[in-house]
Amino acid sequence: MSESKKTQWHPPFCAAMKLELKANKKDLCFESEHTLNTKPIQLDLLVIKKRKKAKIQNEIGRIFRQHNIFEYKSPEDELGIDVYFKTLAYACLYKANAE
């Protein structure tokens, strides 16, 4: 199917949800196609083992799996629950978009 003939499902879905939840419209805010970030999402570092059975000599590298995502935090930053979930989300997006 060509791009120009592709059905846009988001607008009718959003309208249907508003109708379904109209009894509570004063309690709810609807934001269609909400932007999650101001720039493209980028991993700080992705390290991929080319050969699955390769033995990495470095102490850190010994725990590597095939695909390894790193999120760098400066010394002033804290490793909190939000950073954990952000990095987990990166891993999920990376996996979901994998070939």
Distance bins in CASP14 RR format, pairs under 12 A and 6 or more apart:
PFRMAT RR
TARGET T0000
AUTHOR 0000-0000-0000
RMODE 2
METHOD distances of the structure
MODEL  1
1 7 0 0 0 0 1 0 0 0 0 0 0
7 13 0 0 0 0 0 1 0 0 0 0 0
8 14 0 0 0 0 0 1 0 0 0 0 0
8 15 0 0 0 0 0 1 0 0 0 0 0
8 32 0 0 0 0 0 1 0 0 0 0 0
8 33 0 0 0 0 0 1 0 0 0 0 0
9 15 0 0 0 0 0 1 0 0 0 0 0
9 16 0 0 0 0 0 1 0 0 0 0 0
9 32 0 0 0 0 0 1 0 0 0 0 0
9 33 0 0 0 0 0 1 0 0 0 0 0
10 16 0 0 0 0 0 1 0 0 0 0 0
10 17 0 0 0 0 0 1 0 0 0 0 0
10 30 0 0 0 0 0 1 0 0 0 0 0
10 31 0 0 0 0 0 1 0 0 0 0 0
10 32 1 0 0 1 0 0 0 0 0 0 0
10 33 1 0 0 1 0 0 0 0 0 0 0
10 34 0 0 0 0 0 1 0 0 0 0 0
11 17 0 0 0 0 0 1 0 0 0 0 0
11 18 0 0 0 0 0 1 0 0 0 0 0
11 30 0 0 0 0 0 1 0 0 0 0 0
11 32 1 0 0 1 0 0 0 0 0 0 0
11 33 0 0 0 0 1 0 0 0 0 0 0
12 18 0 0 0 0 0 1 0 0 0 0 0
12 19 0 0 0 0 0 1 0 0 0 0 0
12 32 0 0 0 0 0 1 0 0 0 0 0
13 19 0 0 0 0 0 1 0 0 0 0 0
13 20 0 0 0 0 0 1 0 0 0 0 0
13 30 0 0 0 0 0 1 0 0 0 0 0
13 32 0 0 0 0 1 0 0 0 0 0 0
13 33 0 0 0 0 0 1 0 0 0 0 0
14 20 0 0 0 0 0 1 0 0 0 0 0
14 21 0 0 0 0 0 1 0 0 0 0 0
14 30 1 0 0 1 0 0 0 0 0 0 0
14 31 0 0 0 0 1 0 0 0 0 0 0
14 32 1 0 1 0 0 0 0 0 0 0 0
14 33 0 0 0 0 1 0 0 0 0 0 0
14 34 0 0 0 0 0 1 0 0 0 0 0
15 21 0 0 0 0 0 1 0 0 0 0 0
15 22 0 0 0 0 0 1 0 0 0 0 0
15 30 0 0 0 0 1 0 0 0 0 0 0
15 32 0 0 0 0 1 0 0 0 0 0 0
16 22 0 0 0 0 0 1 0 0 0 0 0
16 30 0 0 0 0 0 1 0 0 0 0 0
17 24 0 0 0 0 0 1 0 0 0 0 0
17 25 0 0 0 0 0 1 0 0 0 0 0
17 28 0 0 0 0 1 0 0 0 0 0 0
17 30 1 0 0 1 0 0 0 0 0 0 0
17 31 0 0 0 0 0 1 0 0 0 0 0
17 32 0 0 0 0 1 0 0 0 0 0 0
18 24 0 0 0 0 0 1 0 0 0 0 0
18 25 1 0 0 1 0 0 0 0 0 0 0
18 28 0 0 0 0 1 0 0 0 0 0 0
18 29 0 0 0 0 0 1 0 0 0 0 0
18 30 1 0 1 0 0 0 0 0 0 0 0
18 31 0 0 0 0 0 1 0 0 0 0 0
18 32 0 0 0 0 1 0 0 0 0 0 0
19 25 0 0 0 0 1 0 0 0 0 0 0
19 30 0 0 0 0 0 1 0 0 0 0 0
20 28 0 0 0 0 0 1 0 0 0 0 0
20 30 0 0 0 0 0 1 0 0 0 0 0
21 27 0 0 0 0 1 0 0 0 0 0 0
21 28 1 0 1 0 0 0 0 0 0 0 0
21 29 0 0 0 0 0 1 0 0 0 0 0
21 30 0 0 0 0 1 0 0 0 0 0 0
22 28 0 0 0 0 1 0 0 0 0 0 0
22 30 0 0 0 0 0 1 0 0 0 0 0
24 30 0 0 0 0 0 1 0 0 0 0 0
35 41 0 0 0 0 0 1 0 0 0 0 0
36 86 0 0 0 0 0 1 0 0 0 0 0
36 89 0 0 0 0 1 0 0 0 0 0 0
36 93 0 0 0 0 0 1 0 0 0 0 0
37 86 0 0 0 0 0 1 0 0 0 0 0
37 89 0 0 0 0 0 1 0 0 0 0 0
37 90 0 0 0 0 0 1 0 0 0 0 0
37 93 0 0 0 0 0 1 0 0 0 0 0
40 93 0 0 0 0 0 1 0 0 0 0 0
41 69 0 0 0 0 0 1 0 0 0 0 0
41 71 0 0 0 0 0 1 0 0 0 0 0
41 86 0 0 0 0 1 0 0 0 0 0 0
41 87 0 0 0 0 0 1 0 0 0 0 0
41 89 0 0 0 0 1 0 0 0 0 0 0
41 90 1 0 0 1 0 0 0 0 0 0 0
41 91 0 0 0 0 0 1 0 0 0 0 0
41 92 0 0 0 0 0 1 0 0 0 0 0
41 93 1 0 0 1 0 0 0 0 0 0 0
41 94 0 0 0 0 1 0 0 0 0 0 0
41 97 0 0 0 0 0 1 0 0 0 0 0
42 69 0 0 0 0 0 1 0 0 0 0 0
42 70 0 0 0 0 0 1 0 0 0 0 0
42 71 0 0 0 0 0 1 0 0 0 0 0
42 72 0 0 0 0 0 1 0 0 0 0 0
42 86 0 0 0 0 0 1 0 0 0 0 0
42 90 0 0 0 0 1 0 0 0 0 0 0
42 93 0 0 0 0 0 1 0 0 0 0 0
42 94 0 0 0 0 0 1 0 0 0 0 0
43 67 0 0 0 0 0 1 0 0 0 0 0
43 68 0 0 0 0 1 0 0 0 0 0 0
43 69 1 0 1 0 0 0 0 0 0 0 0
43 70 1 0 0 1 0 0 0 0 0 0 0
43 71 1 0 0 1 0 0 0 0 0 0 0
43 72 0 0 0 0 1 0 0 0 0 0 0
43 86 0 0 0 0 0 1 0 0 0 0 0
43 87 0 0 0 0 1 0 0 0 0 0 0
43 89 0 0 0 0 0 1 0 0 0 0 0
43 90 1 0 1 0 0 0 0 0 0 0 0
43 91 0 0 0 0 1 0 0 0 0 0 0
43 93 0 0 0 0 1 0 0 0 0 0 0
43 94 1 0 0 1 0 0 0 0 0 0 0
43 97 0 0 0 0 0 1 0 0 0 0 0
44 68 0 0 0 0 0 1 0 0 0 0 0
44 69 0 0 0 0 1 0 0 0 0 0 0
44 70 1 0 1 0 0 0 0 0 0 0 0
44 71 1 0 1 0 0 0 0 0 0 0 0
44 72 1 0 1 0 0 0 0 0 0 0 0
44 73 0 0 0 0 1 0 0 0 0 0 0
44 74 0 0 0 0 0 1 0 0 0 0 0
44 77 0 0 0 0 0 1 0 0 0 0 0
44 83 0 0 0 0 0 1 0 0 0 0 0
44 86 0 0 0 0 0 1 0 0 0 0 0
44 87 0 0 0 0 1 0 0 0 0 0 0
44 90 0 0 0 0 1 0 0 0 0 0 0
45 60 0 0 0 0 0 1 0 0 0 0 0
45 67 0 0 0 0 0 1 0 0 0 0 0
45 68 0 0 0 0 1 0 0 0 0 0 0
45 69 1 0 0 1 0 0 0 0 0 0 0
45 70 1 1 0 0 0 0 0 0 0 0 0
45 71 0 0 0 0 1 0 0 0 0 0 0
45 72 1 0 0 1 0 0 0 0 0 0 0
45 87 0 0 0 0 0 1 0 0 0 0 0
45 90 0 0 0 0 0 1 0 0 0 0 0
46 64 0 0 0 0 0 1 0 0 0 0 0
46 65 0 0 0 0 0 1 0 0 0 0 0
46 66 0 0 0 0 0 1 0 0 0 0 0
46 67 1 0 0 1 0 0 0 0 0 0 0
46 68 1 0 0 1 0 0 0 0 0 0 0
46 69 1 0 1 0 0 0 0 0 0 0 0
46 70 1 0 0 1 0 0 0 0 0 0 0
46 71 0 0 0 0 0 1 0 0 0 0 0
46 87 0 0 0 0 0 1 0 0 0 0 0
46 90 0 0 0 0 1 0 0 0 0 0 0
46 91 0 0 0 0 0 1 0 0 0 0 0
46 93 0 0 0 0 0 1 0 0 0 0 0
46 94 1 0 0 1 0 0 0 0 0 0 0
46 98 0 0 0 0 0 1 0 0 0 0 0
47 54 0 0 0 0 0 1 0 0 0 0 0
47 56 0 0 0 0 1 0 0 0 0 0 0
47 58 0 0 0 0 0 1 0 0 0 0 0
47 60 0 0 0 0 1 0 0 0 0 0 0
47 61 0 0 0 0 1 0 0 0 0 0 0
47 63 0 0 0 0 0 1 0 0 0 0 0
47 64 1 0 0 1 0 0 0 0 0 0 0
47 65 0 0 0 0 1 0 0 0 0 0 0
47 66 0 0 0 0 1 0 0 0 0 0 0
47 67 1 0 0 1 0 0 0 0 0 0 0
47 68 1 0 1 0 0 0 0 0 0 0 0
47 69 0 0 0 0 1 0 0 0 0 0 0
47 70 1 0 0 1 0 0 0 0 0 0 0
48 54 0 0 0 0 0 1 0 0 0 0 0
48 56 0 0 0 0 0 1 0 0 0 0 0
48 64 0 0 0 0 1 0 0 0 0 0 0
48 65 0 0 0 0 1 0 0 0 0 0 0
48 66 1 0 0 1 0 0 0 0 0 0 0
48 67 1 0 1 0 0 0 0 0 0 0 0
48 68 1 0 0 1 0 0 0 0 0 0 0
48 69 0 0 0 0 0 1 0 0 0 0 0
48 70 0 0 0 0 0 1 0 0 0 0 0
48 94 0 0 0 0 0 1 0 0 0 0 0
48 98 0 0 0 0 0 1 0 0 0 0 0
49 55 0 0 0 0 0 1 0 0 0 0 0
49 56 1 0 0 1 0 0 0 0 0 0 0
49 61 0 0 0 0 1 0 0 0 0 0 0
49 62 0 0 0 0 0 1 0 0 0 0 0
49 63 0 0 0 0 0 1 0 0 0 0 0
49 64 1 0 1 0 0 0 0 0 0 0 0
49 65 1 0 0 1 0 0 0 0 0 0 0
49 66 1 0 1 0 0 0 0 0 0 0 0
49 67 1 0 0 1 0 0 0 0 0 0 0
49 68 1 0 0 1 0 0 0 0 0 0 0
50 56 0 0 0 0 0 1 0 0 0 0 0
50 64 0 0 0 0 0 1 0 0 0 0 0
50 66 0 0 0 0 1 0 0 0 0 0 0
50 67 0 0 0 0 0 1 0 0 0 0 0
51 64 0 0 0 0 0 1 0 0 0 0 0
51 66 0 0 0 0 1 0 0 0 0 0 0
52 64 0 0 0 0 0 1 0 0 0 0 0
52 65 0 0 0 0 1 0 0 0 0 0 0
52 66 1 0 1 0 0 0 0 0 0 0 0
52 67 0 0 0 0 0 1 0 0 0 0 0
53 66 0 0 0 0 0 1 0 0 0 0 0
54 61 0 0 0 0 0 1 0 0 0 0 0
54 62 0 0 0 0 0 1 0 0 0 0 0
54 64 0 0 0 0 1 0 0 0 0 0 0
54 65 0 0 0 0 0 1 0 0 0 0 0
54 66 0 0 0 0 1 0 0 0 0 0 0
55 61 0 0 0 0 1 0 0 0 0 0 0
55 62 0 0 0 0 1 0 0 0 0 0 0
55 64 0 0 0 0 0 1 0 0 0 0 0
56 62 1 0 1 0 0 0 0 0 0 0 0
56 63 0 0 0 0 1 0 0 0 0 0 0
56 64 1 0 1 0 0 0 0 0 0 0 0
56 65 0 0 0 0 0 1 0 0 0 0 0
56 66 0 0 0 0 0 1 0 0 0 0 0
56 68 0 0 0 0 0 1 0 0 0 0 0
57 64 0 0 0 0 0 1 0 0 0 0 0
58 64 0 0 0 0 1 0 0 0 0 0 0
58 68 0 0 0 0 0 1 0 0 0 0 0
60 68 0 0 0 0 1 0 0 0 0 0 0
60 70 0 0 0 0 1 0 0 0 0 0 0
61 68 0 0 0 0 1 0 0 0 0 0 0
61 70 0 0 0 0 0 1 0 0 0 0 0
62 68 0 0 0 0 0 1 0 0 0 0 0
64 70 0 0 0 0 0 1 0 0 0 0 0
65 91 0 0 0 0 0 1 0 0 0 0 0
65 95 0 0 0 0 0 1 0 0 0 0 0
66 94 0 0 0 0 0 1 0 0 0 0 0
66 95 0 0 0 0 0 1 0 0 0 0 0
66 98 0 0 0 0 0 1 0 0 0 0 0
67 90 0 0 0 0 0 1 0 0 0 0 0
67 91 0 0 0 0 1 0 0 0 0 0 0
67 94 1 0 0 1 0 0 0 0 0 0 0
67 95 0 0 0 0 1 0 0 0 0 0 0
67 97 0 0 0 0 0 1 0 0 0 0 0
67 98 0 0 0 0 1 0 0 0 0 0 0
68 87 0 0 0 0 0 1 0 0 0 0 0
68 90 0 0 0 0 0 1 0 0 0 0 0
68 91 0 0 0 0 1 0 0 0 0 0 0
68 94 0 0 0 0 0 1 0 0 0 0 0
69 86 0 0 0 0 0 1 0 0 0 0 0
69 87 1 0 0 1 0 0 0 0 0 0 0
69 88 0 0 0 0 1 0 0 0 0 0 0
69 89 0 0 0 0 0 1 0 0 0 0 0
69 90 1 0 1 0 0 0 0 0 0 0 0
69 91 1 0 1 0 0 0 0 0 0 0 0
69 92 0 0 0 0 0 1 0 0 0 0 0
69 93 0 0 0 0 0 1 0 0 0 0 0
69 94 1 0 0 1 0 0 0 0 0 0 0
69 95 0 0 0 0 0 1 0 0 0 0 0
70 83 0 0 0 0 0 1 0 0 0 0 0
70 87 0 0 0 0 1 0 0 0 0 0 0
70 90 0 0 0 0 1 0 0 0 0 0 0
70 91 0 0 0 0 0 1 0 0 0 0 0
71 77 0 0 0 0 1 0 0 0 0 0 0
71 79 0 0 0 0 1 0 0 0 0 0 0
71 80 0 0 0 0 0 1 0 0 0 0 0
71 82 0 0 0 0 0 1 0 0 0 0 0
71 83 1 0 0 1 0 0 0 0 0 0 0
71 84 0 0 0 0 1 0 0 0 0 0 0
71 85 0 0 0 0 0 1 0 0 0 0 0
71 86 1 0 0 1 0 0 0 0 0 0 0
71 87 1 0 1 0 0 0 0 0 0 0 0
71 88 0 0 0 0 1 0 0 0 0 0 0
71 89 0 0 0 0 0 1 0 0 0 0 0
71 90 1 0 0 1 0 0 0 0 0 0 0
71 91 0 0 0 0 1 0 0 0 0 0 0
72 79 0 0 0 0 0 1 0 0 0 0 0
72 83 0 0 0 0 0 1 0 0 0 0 0
72 87 0 0 0 0 0 1 0 0 0 0 0
73 79 1 0 0 1 0 0 0 0 0 0 0
73 80 0 0 0 0 1 0 0 0 0 0 0
73 82 0 0 0 0 0 1 0 0 0 0 0
73 83 1 0 0 1 0 0 0 0 0 0 0
73 84 0 0 0 0 0 1 0 0 0 0 0
73 86 0 0 0 0 0 1 0 0 0 0 0
73 87 0 0 0 0 1 0 0 0 0 0 0
74 83 0 0 0 0 0 1 0 0 0 0 0
77 83 1 0 0 1 0 0 0 0 0 0 0
77 86 0 0 0 0 0 1 0 0 0 0 0
78 84 0 0 0 0 0 1 0 0 0 0 0
79 85 0 0 0 0 0 1 0 0 0 0 0
79 86 0 0 0 0 0 1 0 0 0 0 0
79 87 0 0 0 0 1 0 0 0 0 0 0
80 86 0 0 0 0 1 0 0 0 0 0 0
80 87 0 0 0 0 0 1 0 0 0 0 0
80 88 0 0 0 0 0 1 0 0 0 0 0
81 87 0 0 0 0 0 1 0 0 0 0 0
81 88 0 0 0 0 0 1 0 0 0 0 0
82 88 0 0 0 0 0 1 0 0 0 0 0
82 89 0 0 0 0 0 1 0 0 0 0 0
83 89 0 0 0 0 0 1 0 0 0 0 0
83 90 0 0 0 0 0 1 0 0 0 0 0
84 90 0 0 0 0 0 1 0 0 0 0 0
84 91 0 0 0 0 0 1 0 0 0 0 0
85 91 0 0 0 0 0 1 0 0 0 0 0
85 92 0 0 0 0 0 1 0 0 0 0 0
86 92 0 0 0 0 0 1 0 0 0 0 0
86 93 0 0 0 0 0 1 0 0 0 0 0
87 93 0 0 0 0 0 1 0 0 0 0 0
87 94 0 0 0 0 0 1 0 0 0 0 0
88 94 0 0 0 0 0 1 0 0 0 0 0
88 95 0 0 0 0 0 1 0 0 0 0 0
89 95 0 0 0 0 0 1 0 0 0 0 0
89 96 0 0 0 0 0 1 0 0 0 0 0
90 96 0 0 0 0 0 1 0 0 0 0 0
90 97 0 0 0 0 0 1 0 0 0 0 0
91 97 0 0 0 0 0 1 0 0 0 0 0
91 98 0 0 0 0 0 1 0 0 0 0 0
92 98 0 0 0 0 0 1 0 0 0 0 0
END
